[in-house]
Amino acid sequence: MRGGRARVSLGPVRGRVRRPVRARWRPLGRLVHAAGRGDAVSRHELLSVRGRTVAWVFPLLLLIGIAAGDVTTGAFEIISWTVLVPGVAAAICGVRGTAVFAVLAVVVYVMADTVWQHRAETGLPGLVLVVLGGAIAVVAAGYRVDGERRMLHMRDIADTTRRTVLRPLPAGFGGIDHAAVYLSADSEARVGGDFYDIQPGPHGTRVLVGDVQGKGLGAVEAAAALLGTFREAAYHEADLGTVAERLEIRMLRHRAHTAALGRSDGDRFATAVLIGFSPGLQDAVDAVVFGHEPPLAVGPRGVRVLPVVGGLPLGMAELAPAGRCGRTPPVHRLRLAADETLLLVTDGVTEARDPCGAFYRPADDIARAVAADARDAAPARLVALVRDGTLRHCRGRVADDTTVFAVRRTPGGQGPAADS
């Protein structure tokens, strides 16, 4: 949900998405973009061939070009430009590589000044400049490499946090075919307030997709609290309404805890959709909607919005009308054919805007795609279709955490319950 400025991170698609550029300039543009953001992973990938770095090629070509230009051109003296070589190496090579190019720059300068002597020597001032520039470049490379190591360590921590909150889901988990795309609005945190999970159990398989209000670590904490409760309640509780009540209580407890700590985010709430796949109910599902966008049913016959009357978001039950205070939204039983897929999205999709301010309507794109090829209703293809449509609509500038989640029963019905 909206909560201030954010940068785009695509996960599994990650990083700020830029406007398309001409194909021949795309690698250079990606390299400049990665350097500007300090994205060591992207830069290393771009400067590697079959796992081996080729970063040294660029300063080497620059050094050769400067030496050749000085020898063959009499217009002006450019041998002092060798001071640029270790500077370029410091930006893309390691400390040792930068030191090597710093030495090579001095050697080439000395050779040009004392061996070639095809014009007036630059002399000691130029040599001091090249030596000093090389030394500064080596120090700068050391700082850059150290910063990249810290950044990669923080990225590992963020990825571990993401796997803890949004745990990997095995294929066919609980007899459910599923696929998900998660795009974090915070490219540094790599995880935000959107959450989803599947929990098989003795009473069927339950699915939860939601969005915590706001961003930052507070939203991640709230999402983790709700997922922890969901994983326990969805497994043990026979009634889906009871699971919904447990989620509401957990949100209130979490808010009370953060408020007691004196934090300003003690009034968070979350929208969510809770789905129940029952073993003996093959043509329908149960659903509870907490102020969230209603799910879509996508199949060979088209796209339809499921008729769900949504209630208040999690954490806001006390605002219910008189006579319903403290009650969670009702459980709805919805018809769902065996070949239909449930599509659930967060407001990163429904509130994506184009440059004119128009909202994205994924149902239109989905209907056209399914009419052309019914296989697009499969979860994996469906989430990819919605992801691409969202990014295309907003020109790659997603303003909020975005989740696209699709589930349907696997052929043959629901699998055995999993104790996890």
Contacts in CASP RR format, 6 or more apart in sequence:
PFRMAT RR
TARGET T0000
AUTHOR 0000-0000-0000
METHOD contacts of the structure
MODEL  1
MRGGRARVSLGPVRGRVRRPVRARWRPLGRLVHAAGRGDAVSRHELLSVR
GRTVAWVFPLLLLIGIAAGDVTTGAFEIISWTVLVPGVAAAICGVRGTAV
FAVLAVVVYVMADTVWQHRAETGLPGLVLVVLGGAIAVVAAGYRVDGERR
MLHMRDIADTTRRTVLRPLPAGFGGIDHAAVYLSADSEARVGGDFYDIQP
GPHGTRVLVGDVQGKGLGAVEAAAALLGTFREAAYHEADLGTVAERLEIR
MLRHRAHTAALGRSDGDRFATAVLIGFSPGLQDAVDAVVFGHEPPLAVGP
RGVRVLPVVGGLPLGMAELAPAGRCGRTPPVHRLRLAADETLLLVTDGVT
EARDPCGAFYRPADDIARAVAADARDAAPARLVALVRDGTLRHCRGRVAD
DTTVFAVRRTPGGQGPAADS
1 211 0 8 1.000
1 212 0 8 1.000
1 213 0 8 1.000
1 214 0 8 1.000
1 271 0 8 1.000
1 347 0 8 1.000
1 400 0 8 1.000
2 214 0 8 1.000
2 347 0 8 1.000
2 351 0 8 1.000
2 399 0 8 1.000
2 400 0 8 1.000
3 213 0 8 1.000
3 214 0 8 1.000
3 215 0 8 1.000
3 400 0 8 1.000
4 214 0 8 1.000
4 215 0 8 1.000
6 185 0 8 1.000
6 186 0 8 1.000
6 215 0 8 1.000
6 399 0 8 1.000
6 400 0 8 1.000
6 401 0 8 1.000
7 15 0 8 1.000
7 16 0 8 1.000
7 185 0 8 1.000
7 186 0 8 1.000
7 187 0 8 1.000
7 188 0 8 1.000
8 15 0 8 1.000
8 16 0 8 1.000
8 17 0 8 1.000
8 183 0 8 1.000
8 185 0 8 1.000
8 187 0 8 1.000
8 396 0 8 1.000
8 397 0 8 1.000
8 398 0 8 1.000
9 15 0 8 1.000
9 16 0 8 1.000
9 183 0 8 1.000
9 184 0 8 1.000
9 185 0 8 1.000
9 186 0 8 1.000
9 187 0 8 1.000
9 188 0 8 1.000
9 189 0 8 1.000
9 190 0 8 1.000
10 17 0 8 1.000
10 183 0 8 1.000
10 184 0 8 1.000
11 181 0 8 1.000
11 182 0 8 1.000
11 183 0 8 1.000
11 184 0 8 1.000
11 190 0 8 1.000
12 181 0 8 1.000
12 182 0 8 1.000
13 181 0 8 1.000
13 183 0 8 1.000
13 387 0 8 1.000
14 184 0 8 1.000
14 187 0 8 1.000
14 190 0 8 1.000
15 37 0 8 1.000
15 39 0 8 1.000
15 187 0 8 1.000
16 33 0 8 1.000
16 37 0 8 1.000
16 187 0 8 1.000
16 397 0 8 1.000
17 391 0 8 1.000
17 396 0 8 1.000
17 397 0 8 1.000
17 398 0 8 1.000
18 33 0 8 1.000
18 396 0 8 1.000
19 395 0 8 1.000
19 396 0 8 1.000
21 29 0 8 1.000
27 46 0 8 1.000
30 42 0 8 1.000
30 46 0 8 1.000
31 43 0 8 1.000
31 46 0 8 1.000
31 47 0 8 1.000
33 39 0 8 1.000
33 42 0 8 1.000
34 42 0 8 1.000
34 43 0 8 1.000
34 46 0 8 1.000
35 43 0 8 1.000
35 91 0 8 1.000
35 92 0 8 1.000
37 187 0 8 1.000
38 148 0 8 1.000
38 151 0 8 1.000
40 148 0 8 1.000
40 151 0 8 1.000
40 152 0 8 1.000
41 152 0 8 1.000
41 155 0 8 1.000
43 92 0 8 1.000
44 53 0 8 1.000
47 53 0 8 1.000
47 54 0 8 1.000
47 55 0 8 1.000
47 92 0 8 1.000
48 54 0 8 1.000
55 89 0 8 1.000
55 92 0 8 1.000
55 93 0 8 1.000
55 94 0 8 1.000
56 89 0 8 1.000
56 93 0 8 1.000
56 97 0 8 1.000
56 101 0 8 1.000
58 88 0 8 1.000
58 92 0 8 1.000
59 85 0 8 1.000
59 86 0 8 1.000
59 87 0 8 1.000
59 88 0 8 1.000
59 89 0 8 1.000
59 92 0 8 1.000
59 93 0 8 1.000
59 101 0 8 1.000
60 101 0 8 1.000
62 84 0 8 1.000
62 85 0 8 1.000
62 88 0 8 1.000
63 82 0 8 1.000
63 85 0 8 1.000
63 101 0 8 1.000
63 104 0 8 1.000
63 105 0 8 1.000
63 108 0 8 1.000
66 78 0 8 1.000
66 79 0 8 1.000
66 81 0 8 1.000
66 82 0 8 1.000
66 84 0 8 1.000
66 85 0 8 1.000
66 108 0 8 1.000
67 79 0 8 1.000
67 82 0 8 1.000
67 108 0 8 1.000
67 112 0 8 1.000
69 78 0 8 1.000
70 77 0 8 1.000
70 78 0 8 1.000
70 79 0 8 1.000
70 112 0 8 1.000
70 116 0 8 1.000
71 112 0 8 1.000
71 116 0 8 1.000
71 118 0 8 1.000
74 119 0 8 1.000
77 119 0 8 1.000
77 120 0 8 1.000
77 122 0 8 1.000
79 108 0 8 1.000
79 109 0 8 1.000
79 112 0 8 1.000
79 113 0 8 1.000
79 122 0 8 1.000
80 109 0 8 1.000
80 122 0 8 1.000
80 126 0 8 1.000
80 129 0 8 1.000
80 130 0 8 1.000
82 105 0 8 1.000
82 106 0 8 1.000
82 108 0 8 1.000
82 109 0 8 1.000
82 130 0 8 1.000
83 105 0 8 1.000
83 129 0 8 1.000
83 130 0 8 1.000
83 133 0 8 1.000
83 134 0 8 1.000
85 101 0 8 1.000
85 102 0 8 1.000
85 104 0 8 1.000
85 105 0 8 1.000
86 98 0 8 1.000
86 101 0 8 1.000
86 102 0 8 1.000
86 105 0 8 1.000
86 133 0 8 1.000
86 134 0 8 1.000
86 137 0 8 1.000
86 138 0 8 1.000
87 98 0 8 1.000
87 133 0 8 1.000
87 134 0 8 1.000
87 137 0 8 1.000
87 140 0 8 1.000
88 101 0 8 1.000
89 97 0 8 1.000
89 98 0 8 1.000
89 100 0 8 1.000
89 101 0 8 1.000
89 102 0 8 1.000
89 137 0 8 1.000
89 141 0 8 1.000
90 98 0 8 1.000
90 137 0 8 1.000
90 138 0 8 1.000
90 140 0 8 1.000
90 141 0 8 1.000
90 144 0 8 1.000
91 144 0 8 1.000
93 101 0 8 1.000
93 141 0 8 1.000
94 141 0 8 1.000
94 142 0 8 1.000
94 145 0 8 1.000
95 138 0 8 1.000
95 141 0 8 1.000
95 142 0 8 1.000
95 145 0 8 1.000
97 141 0 8 1.000
98 134 0 8 1.000
98 137 0 8 1.000
98 138 0 8 1.000
98 140 0 8 1.000
98 141 0 8 1.000
98 142 0 8 1.000
99 138 0 8 1.000
99 141 0 8 1.000
101 137 0 8 1.000
102 133 0 8 1.000
102 134 0 8 1.000
102 135 0 8 1.000
102 137 0 8 1.000
102 138 0 8 1.000
105 130 0 8 1.000
105 134 0 8 1.000
106 127 0 8 1.000
106 130 0 8 1.000
106 131 0 8 1.000
106 134 0 8 1.000
109 122 0 8 1.000
109 126 0 8 1.000
109 127 0 8 1.000
109 130 0 8 1.000
110 127 0 8 1.000
113 121 0 8 1.000
113 122 0 8 1.000
113 123 0 8 1.000
113 127 0 8 1.000
114 121 0 8 1.000
154 188 0 8 1.000
155 190 0 8 1.000
158 188 0 8 1.000
158 189 0 8 1.000
158 190 0 8 1.000
158 191 0 8 1.000
159 190 0 8 1.000
161 191 0 8 1.000
161 220 0 8 1.000
162 190 0 8 1.000
162 191 0 8 1.000
164 224 0 8 1.000
165 191 0 8 1.000
165 195 0 8 1.000
165 220 0 8 1.000
165 223 0 8 1.000
165 224 0 8 1.000
165 227 0 8 1.000
166 182 0 8 1.000
166 191 0 8 1.000
166 195 0 8 1.000
166 196 0 8 1.000
166 197 0 8 1.000
167 197 0 8 1.000
169 178 0 8 1.000
169 180 0 8 1.000
169 197 0 8 1.000
169 198 0 8 1.000
171 177 0 8 1.000
172 178 0 8 1.000
172 410 0 8 1.000
172 415 0 8 1.000
173 198 0 8 1.000
173 200 0 8 1.000
173 205 0 8 1.000
173 418 0 8 1.000
174 198 0 8 1.000
174 200 0 8 1.000
174 201 0 8 1.000
174 204 0 8 1.000
174 205 0 8 1.000
174 414 0 8 1.000
174 415 0 8 1.000
174 416 0 8 1.000
174 417 0 8 1.000
174 418 0 8 1.000
175 200 0 8 1.000
175 205 0 8 1.000
175 277 0 8 1.000
175 409 0 8 1.000
175 410 0 8 1.000
175 413 0 8 1.000
175 414 0 8 1.000
175 415 0 8 1.000
176 198 0 8 1.000
176 205 0 8 1.000
176 207 0 8 1.000
176 277 0 8 1.000
176 407 0 8 1.000
176 408 0 8 1.000
176 409 0 8 1.000
176 410 0 8 1.000
176 414 0 8 1.000
177 378 0 8 1.000
177 379 0 8 1.000
177 407 0 8 1.000
177 408 0 8 1.000
177 409 0 8 1.000
177 410 0 8 1.000
178 198 0 8 1.000
178 379 0 8 1.000
178 405 0 8 1.000
178 406 0 8 1.000
178 407 0 8 1.000
179 379 0 8 1.000
179 380 0 8 1.000
179 382 0 8 1.000
179 383 0 8 1.000
179 384 0 8 1.000
179 405 0 8 1.000
179 406 0 8 1.000
180 196 0 8 1.000
180 383 0 8 1.000
180 403 0 8 1.000
180 404 0 8 1.000
180 405 0 8 1.000
180 406 0 8 1.000
181 383 0 8 1.000
181 384 0 8 1.000
181 386 0 8 1.000
181 387 0 8 1.000
181 402 0 8 1.000
181 403 0 8 1.000
181 404 0 8 1.000
182 194 0 8 1.000
182 196 0 8 1.000
182 401 0 8 1.000
182 402 0 8 1.000
182 403 0 8 1.000
183 348 0 8 1.000
183 387 0 8 1.000
183 398 0 8 1.000
183 401 0 8 1.000
183 402 0 8 1.000
183 403 0 8 1.000
184 190 0 8 1.000
184 191 0 8 1.000
184 192 0 8 1.000
184 194 0 8 1.000
184 401 0 8 1.000
185 192 0 8 1.000
185 215 0 8 1.000
185 398 0 8 1.000
185 399 0 8 1.000
185 400 0 8 1.000
185 401 0 8 1.000
185 402 0 8 1.000
186 192 0 8 1.000
186 215 0 8 1.000
186 216 0 8 1.000
186 401 0 8 1.000
189 216 0 8 1.000
189 217 0 8 1.000
189 220 0 8 1.000
191 220 0 8 1.000
192 212 0 8 1.000
192 215 0 8 1.000
192 216 0 8 1.000
192 219 0 8 1.000
192 220 0 8 1.000
192 223 0 8 1.000
192 401 0 8 1.000
193 211 0 8 1.000
193 212 0 8 1.000
193 214 0 8 1.000
193 215 0 8 1.000
193 216 0 8 1.000
193 219 0 8 1.000
193 220 0 8 1.000
193 222 0 8 1.000
193 223 0 8 1.000
193 401 0 8 1.000
194 210 0 8 1.000
194 211 0 8 1.000
194 212 0 8 1.000
194 223 0 8 1.000
194 346 0 8 1.000
194 401 0 8 1.000
194 402 0 8 1.000
194 403 0 8 1.000
195 208 0 8 1.000
195 209 0 8 1.000
195 210 0 8 1.000
195 211 0 8 1.000
195 212 0 8 1.000
195 223 0 8 1.000
195 224 0 8 1.000
195 226 0 8 1.000
195 227 0 8 1.000
195 403 0 8 1.000
196 207 0 8 1.000
196 208 0 8 1.000
196 209 0 8 1.000
196 210 0 8 1.000
196 344 0 8 1.000
196 403 0 8 1.000
196 405 0 8 1.000
197 207 0 8 1.000
197 208 0 8 1.000
197 227 0 8 1.000
197 230 0 8 1.000
197 231 0 8 1.000
198 205 0 8 1.000
198 206 0 8 1.000
198 207 0 8 1.000
198 407 0 8 1.000
199 205 0 8 1.000
199 206 0 8 1.000
199 207 0 8 1.000
199 208 0 8 1.000
199 230 0 8 1.000
199 231 0 8 1.000
199 234 0 8 1.000
199 235 0 8 1.000
200 235 0 8 1.000
200 415 0 8 1.000
200 416 0 8 1.000
200 417 0 8 1.000
200 418 0 8 1.000
200 420 0 8 1.000
201 234 0 8 1.000
201 235 0 8 1.000
201 417 0 8 1.000
201 418 0 8 1.000
201 419 0 8 1.000
202 235 0 8 1.000
202 417 0 8 1.000
203 237 0 8 1.000
203 238 0 8 1.000
203 278 0 8 1.000
204 276 0 8 1.000
204 277 0 8 1.000
204 278 0 8 1.000
204 279 0 8 1.000
204 414 0 8 1.000
204 417 0 8 1.000
205 276 0 8 1.000
205 277 0 8 1.000
205 414 0 8 1.000
205 417 0 8 1.000
206 230 0 8 1.000
206 234 0 8 1.000
206 240 0 8 1.000
206 243 0 8 1.000
206 274 0 8 1.000
206 275 0 8 1.000
206 276 0 8 1.000
206 277 0 8 1.000
207 273 0 8 1.000
207 274 0 8 1.000
207 275 0 8 1.000
207 276 0 8 1.000
207 277 0 8 1.000
207 342 0 8 1.000
207 344 0 8 1.000
207 405 0 8 1.000
207 407 0 8 1.000
208 226 0 8 1.000
208 227 0 8 1.000
208 230 0 8 1.000
208 234 0 8 1.000
208 247 0 8 1.000
208 272 0 8 1.000
208 273 0 8 1.000
208 274 0 8 1.000
208 275 0 8 1.000
209 272 0 8 1.000
209 273 0 8 1.000
209 292 0 8 1.000
209 344 0 8 1.000
209 346 0 8 1.000
209 403 0 8 1.000
209 405 0 8 1.000
210 223 0 8 1.000
210 270 0 8 1.000
210 271 0 8 1.000
210 272 0 8 1.000
210 273 0 8 1.000
210 292 0 8 1.000
210 346 0 8 1.000
210 403 0 8 1.000
211 270 0 8 1.000
211 271 0 8 1.000
211 272 0 8 1.000
211 292 0 8 1.000
211 346 0 8 1.000
211 347 0 8 1.000
211 401 0 8 1.000
211 403 0 8 1.000
212 218 0 8 1.000
212 219 0 8 1.000
212 222 0 8 1.000
212 223 0 8 1.000
212 226 0 8 1.000
212 268 0 8 1.000
212 269 0 8 1.000
212 270 0 8 1.000
213 219 0 8 1.000
213 268 0 8 1.000
213 269 0 8 1.000
213 270 0 8 1.000
213 271 0 8 1.000
213 313 0 8 1.000
214 265 0 8 1.000
214 268 0 8 1.000
215 401 0 8 1.000
218 258 0 8 1.000
218 265 0 8 1.000
218 268 0 8 1.000
219 268 0 8 1.000
221 254 0 8 1.000
221 258 0 8 1.000
222 251 0 8 1.000
222 254 0 8 1.000
222 268 0 8 1.000
222 270 0 8 1.000
223 270 0 8 1.000
225 250 0 8 1.000
225 251 0 8 1.000
225 253 0 8 1.000
225 254 0 8 1.000
226 247 0 8 1.000
226 250 0 8 1.000
226 251 0 8 1.000
226 254 0 8 1.000
226 270 0 8 1.000
226 272 0 8 1.000
226 314 0 8 1.000
228 250 0 8 1.000
229 246 0 8 1.000
229 247 0 8 1.000
229 250 0 8 1.000
230 243 0 8 1.000
230 247 0 8 1.000
230 274 0 8 1.000
233 242 0 8 1.000
233 243 0 8 1.000
233 246 0 8 1.000
233 247 0 8 1.000
234 243 0 8 1.000
235 419 0 8 1.000
237 243 0 8 1.000
237 246 0 8 1.000
240 274 0 8 1.000
240 276 0 8 1.000
240 286 0 8 1.000
240 288 0 8 1.000
240 331 0 8 1.000
241 288 0 8 1.000
241 328 0 8 1.000
241 331 0 8 1.000
243 274 0 8 1.000
243 288 0 8 1.000
244 274 0 8 1.000
244 288 0 8 1.000
244 290 0 8 1.000
244 328 0 8 1.000
244 329 0 8 1.000
244 331 0 8 1.000
245 328 0 8 1.000
247 272 0 8 1.000
247 274 0 8 1.000
247 290 0 8 1.000
247 314 0 8 1.000
247 328 0 8 1.000
248 290 0 8 1.000
248 314 0 8 1.000
248 315 0 8 1.000
248 317 0 8 1.000
248 326 0 8 1.000
248 328 0 8 1.000
251 268 0 8 1.000
251 269 0 8 1.000
251 270 0 8 1.000
251 314 0 8 1.000
251 315 0 8 1.000
252 315 0 8 1.000
252 317 0 8 1.000
254 268 0 8 1.000
255 266 0 8 1.000
255 267 0 8 1.000
255 268 0 8 1.000
255 315 0 8 1.000
258 265 0 8 1.000
258 266 0 8 1.000
258 268 0 8 1.000
259 266 0 8 1.000
259 267 0 8 1.000
269 313 0 8 1.000
269 314 0 8 1.000
269 315 0 8 1.000
269 316 0 8 1.000
270 290 0 8 1.000
270 313 0 8 1.000
270 314 0 8 1.000
270 315 0 8 1.000
271 290 0 8 1.000
271 291 0 8 1.000
271 292 0 8 1.000
271 293 0 8 1.000
271 313 0 8 1.000
271 314 0 8 1.000
271 346 0 8 1.000
271 347 0 8 1.000
272 289 0 8 1.000
272 290 0 8 1.000
272 291 0 8 1.000
272 292 0 8 1.000
272 313 0 8 1.000
272 314 0 8 1.000
273 287 0 8 1.000
273 288 0 8 1.000
273 289 0 8 1.000
273 290 0 8 1.000
273 292 0 8 1.000
273 293 0 8 1.000
273 294 0 8 1.000
273 295 0 8 1.000
273 344 0 8 1.000
274 287 0 8 1.000
274 288 0 8 1.000
274 289 0 8 1.000
274 290 0 8 1.000
275 285 0 8 1.000
275 286 0 8 1.000
275 287 0 8 1.000
275 295 0 8 1.000
275 342 0 8 1.000
275 344 0 8 1.000
275 407 0 8 1.000
276 285 0 8 1.000
276 286 0 8 1.000
276 287 0 8 1.000
277 285 0 8 1.000
277 409 0 8 1.000
277 414 0 8 1.000
278 285 0 8 1.000
278 286 0 8 1.000
279 414 0 8 1.000
282 338 0 8 1.000
282 409 0 8 1.000
282 413 0 8 1.000
283 335 0 8 1.000
283 336 0 8 1.000
283 337 0 8 1.000
283 338 0 8 1.000
284 333 0 8 1.000
284 334 0 8 1.000
284 335 0 8 1.000
284 336 0 8 1.000
285 333 0 8 1.000
285 334 0 8 1.000
285 336 0 8 1.000
285 342 0 8 1.000
286 331 0 8 1.000
286 332 0 8 1.000
286 333 0 8 1.000
286 334 0 8 1.000
287 295 0 8 1.000
287 306 0 8 1.000
287 308 0 8 1.000
287 331 0 8 1.000
287 332 0 8 1.000
287 333 0 8 1.000
287 334 0 8 1.000
288 328 0 8 1.000
288 329 0 8 1.000
288 330 0 8 1.000
288 331 0 8 1.000
288 332 0 8 1.000
289 308 0 8 1.000
289 309 0 8 1.000
289 310 0 8 1.000
289 311 0 8 1.000
289 329 0 8 1.000
289 332 0 8 1.000
290 310 0 8 1.000
290 311 0 8 1.000
290 312 0 8 1.000
290 313 0 8 1.000
290 314 0 8 1.000
290 328 0 8 1.000
290 329 0 8 1.000
291 310 0 8 1.000
291 311 0 8 1.000
291 312 0 8 1.000
291 313 0 8 1.000
291 329 0 8 1.000
292 310 0 8 1.000
292 313 0 8 1.000
292 346 0 8 1.000
293 344 0 8 1.000
293 345 0 8 1.000
293 346 0 8 1.000
293 347 0 8 1.000
293 350 0 8 1.000
294 305 0 8 1.000
294 306 0 8 1.000
294 307 0 8 1.000
294 308 0 8 1.000
294 310 0 8 1.000
295 306 0 8 1.000
295 308 0 8 1.000
295 342 0 8 1.000
295 343 0 8 1.000
295 344 0 8 1.000
296 303 0 8 1.000
296 304 0 8 1.000
296 305 0 8 1.000
296 306 0 8 1.000
296 342 0 8 1.000
296 343 0 8 1.000
296 344 0 8 1.000
296 362 0 8 1.000
296 363 0 8 1.000
296 366 0 8 1.000
297 303 0 8 1.000
297 304 0 8 1.000
297 305 0 8 1.000
297 306 0 8 1.000
297 334 0 8 1.000
297 336 0 8 1.000
297 337 0 8 1.000
297 340 0 8 1.000
297 341 0 8 1.000
297 342 0 8 1.000
297 343 0 8 1.000
298 340 0 8 1.000
298 341 0 8 1.000
298 342 0 8 1.000
298 343 0 8 1.000
298 366 0 8 1.000
298 370 0 8 1.000
298 377 0 8 1.000
298 382 0 8 1.000
298 406 0 8 1.000
299 337 0 8 1.000
299 339 0 8 1.000
299 340 0 8 1.000
299 341 0 8 1.000
299 370 0 8 1.000
299 374 0 8 1.000
299 377 0 8 1.000
300 339 0 8 1.000
300 370 0 8 1.000
300 374 0 8 1.000
300 377 0 8 1.000
302 366 0 8 1.000
302 367 0 8 1.000
302 370 0 8 1.000
302 371 0 8 1.000
302 377 0 8 1.000
303 363 0 8 1.000
303 366 0 8 1.000
303 367 0 8 1.000
303 370 0 8 1.000
305 363 0 8 1.000
306 332 0 8 1.000
306 334 0 8 1.000
307 332 0 8 1.000
307 334 0 8 1.000
308 332 0 8 1.000
308 334 0 8 1.000
309 329 0 8 1.000
309 330 0 8 1.000
309 332 0 8 1.000
310 329 0 8 1.000
311 329 0 8 1.000
312 319 0 8 1.000
312 320 0 8 1.000
312 329 0 8 1.000
317 325 0 8 1.000
317 326 0 8 1.000
317 327 0 8 1.000
317 328 0 8 1.000
318 325 0 8 1.000
318 326 0 8 1.000
320 326 0 8 1.000
320 327 0 8 1.000
336 342 0 8 1.000
338 409 0 8 1.000
339 377 0 8 1.000
339 408 0 8 1.000
340 377 0 8 1.000
340 408 0 8 1.000
341 377 0 8 1.000
341 378 0 8 1.000
341 379 0 8 1.000
341 382 0 8 1.000
341 406 0 8 1.000
341 407 0 8 1.000
341 408 0 8 1.000
342 406 0 8 1.000
342 407 0 8 1.000
342 408 0 8 1.000
343 362 0 8 1.000
343 366 0 8 1.000
343 382 0 8 1.000
343 383 0 8 1.000
343 386 0 8 1.000
343 404 0 8 1.000
343 405 0 8 1.000
343 406 0 8 1.000
344 403 0 8 1.000
344 404 0 8 1.000
344 405 0 8 1.000
344 406 0 8 1.000
344 407 0 8 1.000
345 362 0 8 1.000
345 386 0 8 1.000
345 402 0 8 1.000
345 403 0 8 1.000
345 404 0 8 1.000
345 405 0 8 1.000
346 400 0 8 1.000
346 401 0 8 1.000
346 402 0 8 1.000
346 403 0 8 1.000
347 400 0 8 1.000
348 390 0 8 1.000
348 398 0 8 1.000
348 399 0 8 1.000
348 400 0 8 1.000
348 401 0 8 1.000
348 402 0 8 1.000
348 403 0 8 1.000
349 360 0 8 1.000
349 362 0 8 1.000
349 386 0 8 1.000
349 390 0 8 1.000
349 402 0 8 1.000
349 403 0 8 1.000
349 404 0 8 1.000
350 359 0 8 1.000
350 360 0 8 1.000
350 362 0 8 1.000
351 359 0 8 1.000
351 360 0 8 1.000
351 399 0 8 1.000
351 400 0 8 1.000
352 359 0 8 1.000
352 360 0 8 1.000
352 390 0 8 1.000
352 393 0 8 1.000
352 394 0 8 1.000
352 398 0 8 1.000
352 399 0 8 1.000
352 402 0 8 1.000
353 359 0 8 1.000
353 360 0 8 1.000
353 393 0 8 1.000
353 394 0 8 1.000
353 399 0 8 1.000
354 360 0 8 1.000
354 393 0 8 1.000
354 394 0 8 1.000
354 395 0 8 1.000
355 395 0 8 1.000
360 389 0 8 1.000
360 390 0 8 1.000
360 393 0 8 1.000
360 394 0 8 1.000
362 386 0 8 1.000
362 389 0 8 1.000
362 390 0 8 1.000
365 385 0 8 1.000
365 386 0 8 1.000
365 389 0 8 1.000
366 376 0 8 1.000
366 382 0 8 1.000
366 385 0 8 1.000
366 386 0 8 1.000
369 376 0 8 1.000
369 385 0 8 1.000
370 376 0 8 1.000
370 377 0 8 1.000
375 381 0 8 1.000
376 382 0 8 1.000
376 385 0 8 1.000
379 406 0 8 1.000
379 407 0 8 1.000
379 408 0 8 1.000
380 406 0 8 1.000
382 406 0 8 1.000
383 404 0 8 1.000
383 405 0 8 1.000
383 406 0 8 1.000
386 404 0 8 1.000
387 402 0 8 1.000
387 404 0 8 1.000
390 398 0 8 1.000
390 402 0 8 1.000
390 404 0 8 1.000
391 398 0 8 1.000
END
